[in-house]
Amino acid sequence: MTETMTVSEKKLEKLAKRITKAFGISKEEAYELIYEEWELVETLFGAHKKAKAVCEHFIEEINMYYRIA
């Protein structure tokens, strides 16, 4: 039986706010990026729990995937 990880709206809001600042994008674009990479977001929240740590690791992964910065 597989357990599905649920991430609260509050945590997603904090993550989106940090991603908005880090990439200089709108909040809507941040949410789009979060949902495009949902499996990664779930995995990171499972491992790190806090939005700040998740954001740092998320940015590293996204930069590797897309070679943004």
All heavy atoms as TSV, in Angstrom:
chain	resi	resn	atom	element	x	y	z
A	1	MET	N	N	0.843	-1.183	0.000
A	1	MET	CA	C	0.000	0.000	0.000
A	1	MET	C	C	0.888	1.246	0.000
A	1	MET	O	O	1.784	1.382	0.816
A	1	MET	CB	C	-0.865	-0.032	1.257
A	1	MET	CG	C	-1.826	1.078	1.345
A	1	MET	SD	S	-3.029	0.624	2.600
A	1	MET	CE	C	-3.296	2.191	3.325
A	2	THR	N	N	0.635	2.140	-0.913
A	2	THR	CA	C	1.433	3.361	-1.011
A	2	THR	C	C	0.754	4.498	-0.269
A	2	THR	O	O	-0.429	4.721	-0.420
A	2	THR	CB	C	1.601	3.800	-2.474
A	2	THR	OG1	O	0.757	3.056	-3.304
A	2	THR	CG2	C	2.999	3.713	-2.950
A	3	GLU	N	N	1.557	5.197	0.502
A	3	GLU	CA	C	1.052	6.377	1.193
A	3	GLU	C	C	1.300	7.594	0.336
A	3	GLU	O	O	2.366	7.738	-0.228
A	3	GLU	CB	C	1.787	6.565	2.512
A	3	GLU	CG	C	1.188	5.807	3.641
A	3	GLU	CD	C	1.843	6.175	4.951
A	3	GLU	OE1	O	1.936	7.379	5.269
A	3	GLU	OE2	O	2.262	5.241	5.634
A	4	THR	N	N	0.297	8.458	0.244
A	4	THR	CA	C	0.499	9.689	-0.502
A	4	THR	C	C	0.827	10.799	0.473
A	4	THR	O	O	0.217	10.931	1.519
A	4	THR	CB	C	-0.760	10.068	-1.317
A	4	THR	OG1	O	-1.875	10.115	-0.436
A	4	THR	CG2	C	-1.015	9.068	-2.420
A	5	MET	N	N	1.810	11.551	0.118
A	5	MET	CA	C	2.261	12.675	0.942
A	5	MET	C	C	1.358	13.860	0.662
A	5	MET	O	O	1.094	14.164	-0.496
A	5	MET	CB	C	3.704	12.993	0.564
A	5	MET	CG	C	4.222	14.283	1.048
A	5	MET	SD	S	4.777	14.091	2.708
A	5	MET	CE	C	5.294	15.753	3.027
A	6	THR	N	N	0.886	14.495	1.698
A	6	THR	CA	C	0.101	15.699	1.506
A	6	THR	C	C	0.896	16.885	2.033
A	6	THR	O	O	1.494	16.810	3.102
A	6	THR	CB	C	-1.253	15.629	2.227
A	6	THR	OG1	O	-1.027	15.382	3.601
A	6	THR	CG2	C	-2.120	14.529	1.653
A	7	VAL	N	N	0.915	17.923	1.254
A	7	VAL	CA	C	1.622	19.147	1.616
A	7	VAL	C	C	0.556	20.204	1.860
A	7	VAL	O	O	-0.308	20.433	1.012
A	7	VAL	CB	C	2.581	19.588	0.490
A	7	VAL	CG1	C	3.312	20.849	0.878
A	7	VAL	CG2	C	3.571	18.478	0.157
A	8	SER	N	N	0.606	20.849	3.002
A	8	SER	CA	C	-0.417	21.824	3.357
A	8	SER	C	C	-0.352	23.056	2.450
A	8	SER	O	O	0.687	23.381	1.882
A	8	SER	CB	C	-0.266	22.252	4.820
A	8	SER	OG	O	0.869	23.078	4.978
A	9	GLU	N	N	-1.482	23.721	2.369
A	9	GLU	CA	C	-1.563	24.960	1.588
A	9	GLU	C	C	-0.612	26.016	2.148
A	9	GLU	O	O	-0.017	26.787	1.408
A	9	GLU	CB	C	-2.996	25.499	1.574
A	9	GLU	CG	C	-3.944	24.691	0.723
A	9	GLU	CD	C	-3.574	24.723	-0.757
A	9	GLU	OE1	O	-3.181	25.789	-1.277
A	9	GLU	OE2	O	-3.673	23.665	-1.387
A	10	LYS	N	N	-0.474	26.043	3.458
A	10	LYS	CA	C	0.405	27.012	4.110
A	10	LYS	C	C	1.859	26.803	3.684
A	10	LYS	O	O	2.575	27.752	3.374
A	10	LYS	CB	C	0.268	26.892	5.627
A	10	LYS	CG	C	1.008	27.935	6.409
A	10	LYS	CD	C	0.714	27.792	7.897
A	10	LYS	CE	C	1.473	28.844	8.678
A	10	LYS	NZ	N	1.190	28.752	10.119
A	11	LYS	N	N	2.286	25.541	3.645
A	11	LYS	CA	C	3.649	25.230	3.215
A	11	LYS	C	C	3.846	25.569	1.737
A	11	LYS	O	O	4.896	26.075	1.352
A	11	LYS	CB	C	3.975	23.763	3.463
A	11	LYS	CG	C	4.194	23.437	4.918
A	11	LYS	CD	C	4.592	21.987	5.099
A	11	LYS	CE	C	4.867	21.685	6.557
A	11	LYS	NZ	N	5.325	20.300	6.735
A	12	LEU	N	N	2.839	25.280	0.924
A	12	LEU	CA	C	2.934	25.614	-0.500
A	12	LEU	C	C	3.014	27.120	-0.702
A	12	LEU	O	O	3.768	27.594	-1.555
A	12	LEU	CB	C	1.737	25.045	-1.276
A	12	LEU	CG	C	1.740	23.544	-1.484
A	12	LEU	CD1	C	0.476	23.121	-2.214
A	12	LEU	CD2	C	2.967	23.100	-2.254
A	13	GLU	N	N	2.254	27.857	0.080
A	13	GLU	CA	C	2.279	29.320	0.014
A	13	GLU	C	C	3.671	29.850	0.345
A	13	GLU	O	O	4.211	30.709	-0.353
A	13	GLU	CB	C	1.244	29.904	0.978
A	13	GLU	CG	C	1.203	31.402	1.035
A	13	GLU	CD	C	0.593	32.042	-0.188
A	13	GLU	OE1	O	-0.218	31.383	-0.860
A	13	GLU	OE2	O	0.952	33.205	-0.482
A	14	LYS	N	N	4.270	29.312	1.410
A	14	LYS	CA	C	5.619	29.732	1.798
A	14	LYS	C	C	6.636	29.382	0.717
A	14	LYS	O	O	7.512	30.191	0.397
A	14	LYS	CB	C	6.021	29.076	3.118
A	14	LYS	CG	C	5.311	29.623	4.322
A	14	LYS	CD	C	5.758	28.916	5.585
A	14	LYS	CE	C	5.035	29.423	6.808
A	14	LYS	NZ	N	5.491	28.734	8.025
A	15	LEU	N	N	6.516	28.185	0.157
A	15	LEU	CA	C	7.430	27.757	-0.899
A	15	LEU	C	C	7.281	28.651	-2.129
A	15	LEU	O	O	8.276	29.109	-2.696
A	15	LEU	CB	C	7.184	26.296	-1.267
A	15	LEU	CG	C	8.068	25.733	-2.364
A	15	LEU	CD1	C	9.543	25.793	-1.979
A	15	LEU	CD2	C	7.654	24.304	-2.697
A	16	ALA	N	N	6.053	28.931	-2.529
A	16	ALA	CA	C	5.808	29.787	-3.697
A	16	ALA	C	C	6.393	31.181	-3.479
A	16	ALA	O	O	6.992	31.760	-4.391
A	16	ALA	CB	C	4.311	29.869	-3.993
A	17	LYS	N	N	6.243	31.708	-2.284
A	17	LYS	CA	C	6.775	33.037	-1.967
A	17	LYS	C	C	8.299	33.048	-2.101
A	17	LYS	O	O	8.880	33.964	-2.683
A	17	LYS	CB	C	6.374	33.427	-0.545
A	17	LYS	CG	C	6.772	34.816	-0.140
A	17	LYS	CD	C	6.257	35.128	1.260
A	17	LYS	CE	C	6.669	36.517	1.690
A	17	LYS	NZ	N	6.203	36.835	3.044
A	18	ARG	N	N	8.955	32.004	-1.601
A	18	ARG	CA	C	10.414	31.921	-1.699
A	18	ARG	C	C	10.874	31.734	-3.146
A	18	ARG	O	O	11.867	32.321	-3.560
A	18	ARG	CB	C	10.932	30.792	-0.819
A	18	ARG	CG	C	10.780	31.079	0.653
A	18	ARG	CD	C	11.327	29.937	1.506
A	18	ARG	NE	N	11.200	30.215	2.916
A	18	ARG	CZ	C	12.054	30.965	3.606
A	18	ARG	NH1	N	13.082	31.486	3.020
A	18	ARG	NH2	N	11.857	31.176	4.898
A	19	ILE	N	N	10.160	30.927	-3.895
A	19	ILE	CA	C	10.515	30.708	-5.301
A	19	ILE	C	C	10.324	31.992	-6.100
A	19	ILE	O	O	11.127	32.316	-6.976
A	19	ILE	CB	C	9.695	29.548	-5.901
A	19	ILE	CG1	C	10.155	28.225	-5.275
A	19	ILE	CG2	C	9.820	29.498	-7.415
A	19	ILE	CD1	C	9.303	27.033	-5.629
A	20	THR	N	N	9.268	32.734	-5.782
A	20	THR	CA	C	9.018	34.018	-6.444
A	20	THR	C	C	10.214	34.946	-6.270
A	20	THR	O	O	10.684	35.550	-7.237
A	20	THR	CB	C	7.744	34.669	-5.863
A	20	THR	OG1	O	6.627	33.820	-6.146
A	20	THR	CG2	C	7.495	36.032	-6.447
A	21	LYS	N	N	10.720	35.034	-5.046
A	21	LYS	CA	C	11.877	35.891	-4.771
A	21	LYS	C	C	13.138	35.360	-5.452
A	21	LYS	O	O	13.907	36.121	-6.030
A	21	LYS	CB	C	12.130	35.975	-3.271
A	21	LYS	CG	C	11.172	36.857	-2.535
A	21	LYS	CD	C	11.549	36.925	-1.065
A	21	LYS	CE	C	10.609	37.800	-0.287
A	21	LYS	NZ	N	10.976	37.847	1.149
A	22	ALA	N	N	13.358	34.063	-5.362
A	22	ALA	CA	C	14.595	33.469	-5.873
A	22	ALA	C	C	14.718	33.595	-7.394
A	22	ALA	O	O	15.792	33.895	-7.911
A	22	ALA	CB	C	14.669	31.996	-5.479
A	23	PHE	N	N	13.623	33.368	-8.111
A	23	PHE	CA	C	13.672	33.386	-9.569
A	23	PHE	C	C	13.164	34.692	-10.176
A	23	PHE	O	O	13.248	34.878	-11.391
A	23	PHE	CB	C	12.879	32.216	-10.158
A	23	PHE	CG	C	13.536	30.874	-9.953
A	23	PHE	CD1	C	12.806	29.815	-9.452
A	23	PHE	CD2	C	14.862	30.666	-10.273
A	23	PHE	CE1	C	13.391	28.567	-9.271
A	23	PHE	CE2	C	15.465	29.430	-10.104
A	23	PHE	CZ	C	14.725	28.378	-9.600
A	24	GLY	N	N	12.608	35.571	-9.362
A	24	GLY	CA	C	12.089	36.832	-9.878
A	24	GLY	C	C	10.911	36.628	-10.812
A	24	GLY	O	O	10.809	37.270	-11.854
A	25	ILE	N	N	10.019	35.709	-10.423
A	25	ILE	CA	C	8.842	35.411	-11.240
A	25	ILE	C	C	7.588	35.727	-10.434
A	25	ILE	O	O	7.656	35.977	-9.231
A	25	ILE	CB	C	8.834	33.930	-11.698
A	25	ILE	CG1	C	8.853	32.974	-10.486
A	25	ILE	CG2	C	10.011	33.643	-12.622
A	25	ILE	CD1	C	8.786	31.499	-10.839
A	26	SER	N	N	6.442	35.691	-11.104
A	26	SER	CA	C	5.185	35.962	-10.409
A	26	SER	C	C	4.789	34.761	-9.551
A	26	SER	O	O	5.294	33.647	-9.726
A	26	SER	CB	C	4.074	36.249	-11.422
A	26	SER	OG	O	3.716	35.060	-12.102
A	27	LYS	N	N	3.881	35.001	-8.638
A	27	LYS	CA	C	3.404	33.933	-7.763
A	27	LYS	C	C	2.711	32.836	-8.577
A	27	LYS	O	O	2.862	31.653	-8.280
A	27	LYS	CB	C	2.447	34.498	-6.720
A	27	LYS	CG	C	2.234	33.605	-5.551
A	27	LYS	CD	C	1.392	34.323	-4.512
A	27	LYS	CE	C	2.000	34.100	-3.163
A	27	LYS	NZ	N	1.299	34.770	-2.102
A	28	GLU	N	N	1.977	33.228	-9.607
A	28	GLU	CA	C	1.293	32.252	-10.459
A	28	GLU	C	C	2.314	31.356	-11.168
A	28	GLU	O	O	2.130	30.149	-11.261
A	28	GLU	CB	C	0.402	32.955	-11.495
A	28	GLU	CG	C	-0.808	33.647	-10.908
A	28	GLU	CD	C	-0.480	35.006	-10.265
A	28	GLU	OE1	O	0.534	35.643	-10.645
A	28	GLU	OE2	O	-1.220	35.410	-9.363
A	29	GLU	N	N	3.392	31.967	-11.658
A	29	GLU	CA	C	4.444	31.188	-12.315
A	29	GLU	C	C	5.134	30.258	-11.320
A	29	GLU	O	O	5.490	29.122	-11.665
A	29	GLU	CB	C	5.470	32.109	-12.966
A	29	GLU	CG	C	4.932	32.859	-14.162
A	29	GLU	CD	C	5.886	33.939	-14.663
A	29	GLU	OE1	O	6.513	34.620	-13.832
A	29	GLU	OE2	O	5.982	34.079	-15.896
A	30	ALA	N	N	5.298	30.720	-10.093
A	30	ALA	CA	C	5.904	29.883	-9.053
A	30	ALA	C	C	5.028	28.661	-8.786
A	30	ALA	O	O	5.532	27.536	-8.696
A	30	ALA	CB	C	6.112	30.686	-7.774
A	31	TYR	N	N	3.720	28.872	-8.677
A	31	TYR	CA	C	2.805	27.747	-8.465
A	31	TYR	C	C	2.828	26.794	-9.659
A	31	TYR	O	O	2.787	25.577	-9.484
A	31	TYR	CB	C	1.376	28.226	-8.203
A	31	TYR	CG	C	1.106	28.533	-6.760
A	31	TYR	CD1	C	0.951	29.841	-6.322
A	31	TYR	CD2	C	1.011	27.519	-5.817
A	31	TYR	CE1	C	0.704	30.129	-4.987
A	31	TYR	CE2	C	0.763	27.794	-4.477
A	31	TYR	CZ	C	0.606	29.093	-4.073
A	31	TYR	OH	O	0.372	29.374	-2.752
A	32	GLU	N	N	2.896	27.323	-10.875
A	32	GLU	CA	C	2.980	26.464	-12.061
A	32	GLU	C	C	4.220	25.586	-11.990
A	32	GLU	O	O	4.158	24.383	-12.271
A	32	GLU	CB	C	3.018	27.301	-13.343
A	32	GLU	CG	C	1.702	27.914	-13.713
A	32	GLU	CD	C	1.804	28.806	-14.950
A	32	GLU	OE1	O	2.766	28.645	-15.737
A	32	GLU	OE2	O	0.922	29.660	-15.116
A	33	LEU	N	N	5.339	26.166	-11.611
A	33	LEU	CA	C	6.590	25.420	-11.496
A	33	LEU	C	C	6.479	24.352	-10.404
A	33	LEU	O	O	6.914	23.211	-10.589
A	33	LEU	CB	C	7.742	26.375	-11.203
A	33	LEU	CG	C	9.143	25.784	-11.150
A	33	LEU	CD1	C	9.501	25.077	-12.462
A	33	LEU	CD2	C	10.153	26.885	-10.867
A	34	ILE	N	N	5.879	24.709	-9.290
A	34	ILE	CA	C	5.699	23.753	-8.192
A	34	ILE	C	C	4.881	22.560	-8.662
A	34	ILE	O	O	5.243	21.403	-8.426
A	34	ILE	CB	C	5.018	24.428	-6.975
A	34	ILE	CG1	C	6.002	25.383	-6.302
A	34	ILE	CG2	C	4.497	23.389	-5.980
A	34	ILE	CD1	C	5.370	26.311	-5.271
A	35	TYR	N	N	3.771	22.818	-9.353
A	35	TYR	CA	C	2.905	21.716	-9.779
A	35	TYR	C	C	3.500	20.921	-10.935
A	35	TYR	O	O	3.253	19.723	-11.043
A	35	TYR	CB	C	1.499	22.230	-10.089
A	35	TYR	CG	C	0.772	22.630	-8.824
A	35	TYR	CD1	C	0.339	23.933	-8.621
A	35	TYR	CD2	C	0.559	21.712	-7.802
A	35	TYR	CE1	C	-0.302	24.305	-7.449
A	35	TYR	CE2	C	-0.084	22.070	-6.621
A	35	TYR	CZ	C	-0.511	23.367	-6.462
A	35	TYR	OH	O	-1.141	23.727	-5.294
A	36	GLU	N	N	4.316	21.560	-11.780
A	36	GLU	CA	C	5.010	20.819	-12.833
A	36	GLU	C	C	6.005	19.839	-12.233
A	36	GLU	O	O	6.244	18.768	-12.782
A	36	GLU	CB	C	5.765	21.780	-13.764
A	36	GLU	CG	C	4.908	22.462	-14.776
A	36	GLU	CD	C	5.706	23.419	-15.647
A	36	GLU	OE1	O	6.919	23.192	-15.850
A	36	GLU	OE2	O	5.108	24.397	-16.124
A	37	GLU	N	N	6.601	20.211	-11.124
A	37	GLU	CA	C	7.616	19.396	-10.460
A	37	GLU	C	C	7.085	18.829	-9.143
A	37	GLU	O	O	7.802	18.716	-8.161
A	37	GLU	CB	C	8.880	20.240	-10.212
A	37	GLU	CG	C	9.502	20.796	-11.457
A	37	GLU	CD	C	10.058	19.726	-12.392
A	37	GLU	OE1	O	10.341	18.599	-11.917
A	37	GLU	OE2	O	10.196	20.020	-13.589
A	38	TRP	N	N	5.818	18.442	-9.137
A	38	TRP	CA	C	5.151	18.027	-7.914
A	38	TRP	C	C	5.833	16.853	-7.213
A	38	TRP	O	O	5.960	16.835	-5.998
A	38	TRP	CB	C	3.689	17.696	-8.180
A	38	TRP	CG	C	2.973	17.370	-6.915
A	38	TRP	CD1	C	2.477	16.164	-6.541
A	38	TRP	CD2	C	2.700	18.252	-5.826
A	38	TRP	NE1	N	1.910	16.233	-5.298
A	38	TRP	CE2	C	2.036	17.521	-4.833
A	38	TRP	CE3	C	2.959	19.601	-5.583
A	38	TRP	CZ2	C	1.627	18.082	-3.627
A	38	TRP	CZ3	C	2.550	20.155	-4.387
A	38	TRP	CH2	C	1.889	19.402	-3.420
A	39	GLU	N	N	6.271	15.851	-7.955
A	39	GLU	CA	C	6.929	14.699	-7.334
A	39	GLU	C	C	8.176	15.132	-6.564
A	39	GLU	O	O	8.429	14.656	-5.461
A	39	GLU	CB	C	7.284	13.647	-8.376
A	39	GLU	CG	C	6.073	12.908	-8.904
A	39	GLU	CD	C	6.446	11.833	-9.917
A	39	GLU	OE1	O	7.583	11.320	-9.859
A	39	GLU	OE2	O	5.592	11.525	-10.746
A	40	LEU	N	N	8.946	16.029	-7.147
A	40	LEU	CA	C	10.133	16.561	-6.486
A	40	LEU	C	C	9.745	17.325	-5.221
A	40	LEU	O	O	10.356	17.149	-4.168
A	40	LEU	CB	C	10.915	17.472	-7.437
A	40	LEU	CG	C	12.113	18.219	-6.850
A	40	LEU	CD1	C	13.161	17.239	-6.320
A	40	LEU	CD2	C	12.714	19.151	-7.895
A	41	VAL	N	N	8.716	18.142	-5.305
A	41	VAL	CA	C	8.253	18.930	-4.156
A	41	VAL	C	C	7.819	18.001	-3.019
A	41	VAL	O	O	8.211	18.193	-1.863
A	41	VAL	CB	C	7.099	19.879	-4.563
A	41	VAL	CG1	C	6.453	20.518	-3.342
A	41	VAL	CG2	C	7.606	20.951	-5.523
A	42	GLU	N	N	7.043	16.975	-3.346
A	42	GLU	CA	C	6.611	16.017	-2.327
A	42	GLU	C	C	7.806	15.327	-1.667
A	42	GLU	O	O	7.861	15.193	-0.446
A	42	GLU	CB	C	5.716	14.946	-2.945
A	42	GLU	CG	C	4.276	15.307	-3.015
A	42	GLU	CD	C	3.432	14.130	-3.450
A	42	GLU	OE1	O	3.867	13.347	-4.303
A	42	GLU	OE2	O	2.319	14.019	-2.912
A	43	THR	N	N	8.736	14.897	-2.485
A	43	THR	CA	C	9.932	14.222	-1.976
A	43	THR	C	C	10.720	15.134	-1.047
A	43	THR	O	O	11.154	14.723	0.033
A	43	THR	CB	C	10.828	13.752	-3.138
A	43	THR	OG1	O	10.076	12.870	-3.971
A	43	THR	CG2	C	12.075	13.058	-2.644
A	44	LEU	N	N	10.897	16.384	-1.466
A	44	LEU	CA	C	11.655	17.328	-0.651
A	44	LEU	C	C	10.954	17.649	0.659
A	44	LEU	O	O	11.596	17.741	1.707
A	44	LEU	CB	C	11.942	18.609	-1.446
A	44	LEU	CG	C	12.921	18.452	-2.600
A	44	LEU	CD1	C	12.984	19.727	-3.427
A	44	LEU	CD2	C	14.301	18.061	-2.097
A	45	PHE	N	N	9.638	17.815	0.627
A	45	PHE	CA	C	8.913	18.071	1.877
A	45	PHE	C	C	8.965	16.845	2.784
A	45	PHE	O	O	9.034	16.980	3.999
A	45	PHE	CB	C	7.459	18.491	1.627
A	45	PHE	CG	C	7.284	19.973	1.511
A	45	PHE	CD1	C	6.920	20.549	0.305
A	45	PHE	CD2	C	7.470	20.803	2.599
A	45	PHE	CE1	C	6.756	21.922	0.185
A	45	PHE	CE2	C	7.313	22.178	2.495
A	45	PHE	CZ	C	6.952	22.736	1.285
A	46	GLY	N	N	8.962	15.659	2.202
A	46	GLY	CA	C	9.084	14.448	2.999
A	46	GLY	C	C	10.433	14.368	3.695
A	46	GLY	O	O	10.537	13.907	4.831
A	47	ALA	N	N	11.470	14.851	3.029
A	47	ALA	CA	C	12.821	14.773	3.574
A	47	ALA	C	C	13.164	15.941	4.499
A	47	ALA	O	O	13.872	15.764	5.487
A	47	ALA	CB	C	13.833	14.707	2.431
A	48	HIS	N	N	12.680	17.141	4.175
A	48	HIS	CA	C	13.146	18.336	4.879
A	48	HIS	C	C	12.098	19.047	5.732
A	48	HIS	O	O	12.454	19.836	6.592
A	48	HIS	CB	C	13.746	19.336	3.876
A	48	HIS	CG	C	14.877	18.751	3.108
A	48	HIS	ND1	N	16.108	18.503	3.667
A	48	HIS	CD2	C	14.949	18.340	1.827
A	48	HIS	CE1	C	16.906	17.970	2.753
A	48	HIS	NE2	N	16.226	17.853	1.634
A	49	LYS	N	N	10.844	18.836	5.457
A	49	LYS	CA	C	9.721	19.383	6.240
A	49	LYS	C	C	9.528	20.899	6.177
A	49	LYS	O	O	8.417	21.362	6.076
A	49	LYS	CB	C	9.814	18.985	7.719
A	49	LYS	CG	C	10.033	17.529	7.985
A	49	LYS	CD	C	8.843	16.686	7.633
A	49	LYS	CE	C	9.075	15.245	8.057
A	49	LYS	NZ	N	8.913	14.289	7.013
A	50	LYS	N	N	10.565	21.698	6.226
A	50	LYS	CA	C	10.454	23.164	6.267
A	50	LYS	C	C	10.543	23.758	4.863
A	50	LYS	O	O	11.351	23.327	4.043
A	50	LYS	CB	C	11.566	23.776	7.114
A	50	LYS	CG	C	11.589	23.301	8.536
A	50	LYS	CD	C	10.675	24.140	9.365
A	50	LYS	CE	C	10.832	23.733	10.827
A	50	LYS	NZ	N	10.032	24.473	11.697
A	51	ALA	N	N	9.740	24.791	4.600
A	51	ALA	CA	C	9.701	25.425	3.284
A	51	ALA	C	C	11.054	26.019	2.891
A	51	ALA	O	O	11.443	25.966	1.732
A	51	ALA	CB	C	8.619	26.504	3.236
A	52	LYS	N	N	11.784	26.567	3.858
A	52	LYS	CA	C	13.083	27.179	3.552
A	52	LYS	C	C	14.062	26.137	3.018
A	52	LYS	O	O	14.706	26.357	1.986
A	52	LYS	CB	C	13.658	27.847	4.807
A	52	LYS	CG	C	14.967	28.553	4.564
A	52	LYS	CD	C	15.462	29.251	5.810
A	52	LYS	CE	C	16.774	29.961	5.536
A	52	LYS	NZ	N	17.258	30.671	6.719
A	53	ALA	N	N	14.168	25.008	3.689
A	53	ALA	CA	C	15.075	23.945	3.246
A	53	ALA	C	C	14.599	23.346	1.924
A	53	ALA	O	O	15.408	23.073	1.025
A	53	ALA	CB	C	15.176	22.858	4.313
A	54	VAL	N	N	13.294	23.156	1.796
A	54	VAL	CA	C	12.736	22.619	0.551
A	54	VAL	C	C	13.063	23.557	-0.599
A	54	VAL	O	O	13.480	23.115	-1.673
A	54	VAL	CB	C	11.211	22.401	0.670
A	54	VAL	CG1	C	10.591	22.100	-0.682
A	54	VAL	CG2	C	10.921	21.276	1.655
A	55	CYS	N	N	12.899	24.849	-0.384
A	55	CYS	CA	C	13.167	25.828	-1.430
A	55	CYS	C	C	14.627	25.775	-1.868
A	55	CYS	O	O	14.915	25.798	-3.069
A	55	CYS	CB	C	12.797	27.231	-0.969
A	55	CYS	SG	S	12.963	28.468	-2.272
A	56	GLU	N	N	15.540	25.706	-0.922
A	56	GLU	CA	C	16.962	25.654	-1.271
A	56	GLU	C	C	17.277	24.449	-2.140
A	56	GLU	O	O	17.953	24.569	-3.163
A	56	GLU	CB	C	17.808	25.613	0.009
A	56	GLU	CG	C	17.793	26.908	0.783
A	56	GLU	CD	C	18.435	26.800	2.152
A	56	GLU	OE1	O	18.984	25.726	2.483
A	56	GLU	OE2	O	18.378	27.795	2.897
A	57	HIS	N	N	16.771	23.288	-1.757
A	57	HIS	CA	C	17.012	22.071	-2.531
A	57	HIS	C	C	16.260	22.104	-3.868
A	57	HIS	O	O	16.773	21.642	-4.886
A	57	HIS	CB	C	16.626	20.840	-1.726
A	57	HIS	CG	C	17.583	20.565	-0.615
A	57	HIS	ND1	N	17.428	21.098	0.643
A	57	HIS	CD2	C	18.719	19.838	-0.578
A	57	HIS	CE1	C	18.427	20.701	1.402
A	57	HIS	NE2	N	19.226	19.934	0.691
A	58	PHE	N	N	15.062	22.659	-3.854
A	58	PHE	CA	C	14.262	22.772	-5.078
A	58	PHE	C	C	14.991	23.635	-6.106
A	58	PHE	O	O	15.092	23.271	-7.278
A	58	PHE	CB	C	12.895	23.371	-4.739
A	58	PHE	CG	C	11.954	23.447	-5.907
A	58	PHE	CD1	C	11.270	22.328	-6.344
A	58	PHE	CD2	C	11.732	24.652	-6.563
A	58	PHE	CE1	C	10.394	22.398	-7.409
A	58	PHE	CE2	C	10.861	24.730	-7.627
A	58	PHE	CZ	C	10.182	23.597	-8.055
A	59	ILE	N	N	15.517	24.751	-5.666
A	59	ILE	CA	C	16.243	25.650	-6.573
A	59	ILE	C	C	17.459	24.951	-7.164
A	59	ILE	O	O	17.720	25.059	-8.360
A	59	ILE	CB	C	16.630	26.954	-5.848
A	59	ILE	CG1	C	15.376	27.793	-5.595
A	59	ILE	CG2	C	17.652	27.752	-6.640
A	59	ILE	CD1	C	15.594	28.969	-4.672
A	60	GLU	N	N	18.197	24.223	-6.327
A	60	GLU	CA	C	19.355	23.471	-6.825
A	60	GLU	C	C	18.941	22.487	-7.916
A	60	GLU	O	O	19.586	22.393	-8.962
A	60	GLU	CB	C	20.033	22.705	-5.689
A	60	GLU	CG	C	20.808	23.561	-4.726
A	60	GLU	CD	C	21.383	22.748	-3.569
A	60	GLU	OE1	O	21.501	21.505	-3.688
A	60	GLU	OE2	O	21.705	23.366	-2.544
A	61	GLU	N	N	17.869	21.741	-7.652
A	61	GLU	CA	C	17.401	20.735	-8.621
A	61	GLU	C	C	16.914	21.393	-9.913
A	61	GLU	O	O	17.246	20.929	-11.002
A	61	GLU	CB	C	16.265	19.898	-8.016
A	61	GLU	CG	C	16.704	18.979	-6.916
A	61	GLU	CD	C	17.560	17.823	-7.411
A	61	GLU	OE1	O	17.329	17.319	-8.519
A	61	GLU	OE2	O	18.466	17.426	-6.656
A	62	ILE	N	N	16.140	22.449	-9.789
A	62	ILE	CA	C	15.618	23.135	-10.970
A	62	ILE	C	C	16.758	23.721	-11.789
A	62	ILE	O	O	16.765	23.640	-13.017
A	62	ILE	CB	C	14.594	24.231	-10.572
A	62	ILE	CG1	C	13.353	23.585	-9.955
A	62	ILE	CG2	C	14.227	25.116	-11.751
A	62	ILE	CD1	C	12.628	22.595	-10.842
A	63	ASN	N	N	17.737	24.299	-11.117
A	63	ASN	CA	C	18.895	24.838	-11.831
A	63	ASN	C	C	19.640	23.734	-12.579
A	63	ASN	O	O	20.113	23.953	-13.696
A	63	ASN	CB	C	19.842	25.572	-10.883
A	63	ASN	CG	C	19.355	26.949	-10.534
A	63	ASN	OD1	O	18.577	27.557	-11.269
A	63	ASN	ND2	N	19.797	27.474	-9.417
A	64	MET	N	N	19.745	22.562	-11.979
A	64	MET	CA	C	20.398	21.449	-12.664
A	64	MET	C	C	19.586	20.997	-13.884
A	64	MET	O	O	20.142	20.744	-14.941
A	64	MET	CB	C	20.604	20.274	-11.720
A	64	MET	CG	C	21.837	20.401	-10.868
A	64	MET	SD	S	22.354	18.874	-10.025
A	64	MET	CE	C	20.858	18.024	-9.639
A	65	TYR	N	N	18.260	20.880	-13.703
A	65	TYR	CA	C	17.409	20.410	-14.785
A	65	TYR	C	C	17.362	21.382	-15.951
A	65	TYR	O	O	17.472	21.015	-17.101
A	65	TYR	CB	C	15.956	20.199	-14.317
A	65	TYR	CG	C	15.742	19.047	-13.381
A	65	TYR	CD1	C	14.690	19.069	-12.489
A	65	TYR	CD2	C	16.568	17.939	-13.365
A	65	TYR	CE1	C	14.449	18.018	-11.614
A	65	TYR	CE2	C	16.347	16.886	-12.500
A	65	TYR	CZ	C	15.285	16.929	-11.624
A	65	TYR	OH	O	15.059	15.905	-10.765
A	66	TYR	N	N	17.169	22.650	-15.646
A	66	TYR	CA	C	16.918	23.645	-16.675
A	66	TYR	C	C	18.112	24.557	-16.947
A	66	TYR	O	O	18.060	25.381	-17.845
A	66	TYR	CB	C	15.712	24.510	-16.284
A	66	TYR	CG	C	14.439	23.716	-16.182
A	66	TYR	CD1	C	13.879	23.416	-14.943
A	66	TYR	CD2	C	13.797	23.240	-17.312
A	66	TYR	CE1	C	12.711	22.681	-14.838
A	66	TYR	CE2	C	12.625	22.515	-17.217
A	66	TYR	CZ	C	12.088	22.226	-15.979
A	66	TYR	OH	O	10.941	21.511	-15.871
A	67	ARG	N	N	19.151	24.445	-16.128
A	67	ARG	CA	C	20.353	25.266	-16.273
A	67	ARG	C	C	20.004	26.759	-16.315
A	67	ARG	O	O	20.385	27.492	-17.202
A	67	ARG	CB	C	21.144	24.892	-17.505
A	67	ARG	CG	C	21.454	23.443	-17.618
A	67	ARG	CD	C	22.908	23.216	-17.395
A	67	ARG	NE	N	23.175	21.790	-17.567
A	67	ARG	CZ	C	23.876	21.085	-16.755
A	67	ARG	NH1	N	24.427	21.625	-15.730
A	67	ARG	NH2	N	24.066	19.817	-16.948
A	68	ILE	N	N	19.224	27.185	-15.309
A	68	ILE	CA	C	18.740	28.567	-15.251
A	68	ILE	C	C	19.833	29.525	-14.800
A	68	ILE	O	O	20.074	30.532	-15.420
A	68	ILE	CB	C	17.521	28.684	-14.306
A	68	ILE	CG1	C	16.348	27.921	-14.921
A	68	ILE	CG2	C	17.138	30.132	-14.061
A	68	ILE	CD1	C	15.153	27.826	-14.021
A	69	ALA	N	N	20.453	29.218	-13.681
A	69	ALA	CA	C	21.455	30.146	-13.143
A	69	ALA	C	C	22.665	29.398	-12.654
A	69	ALA	O	O	22.631	28.335	-12.192
A	69	ALA	CB	C	20.859	30.964	-12.006
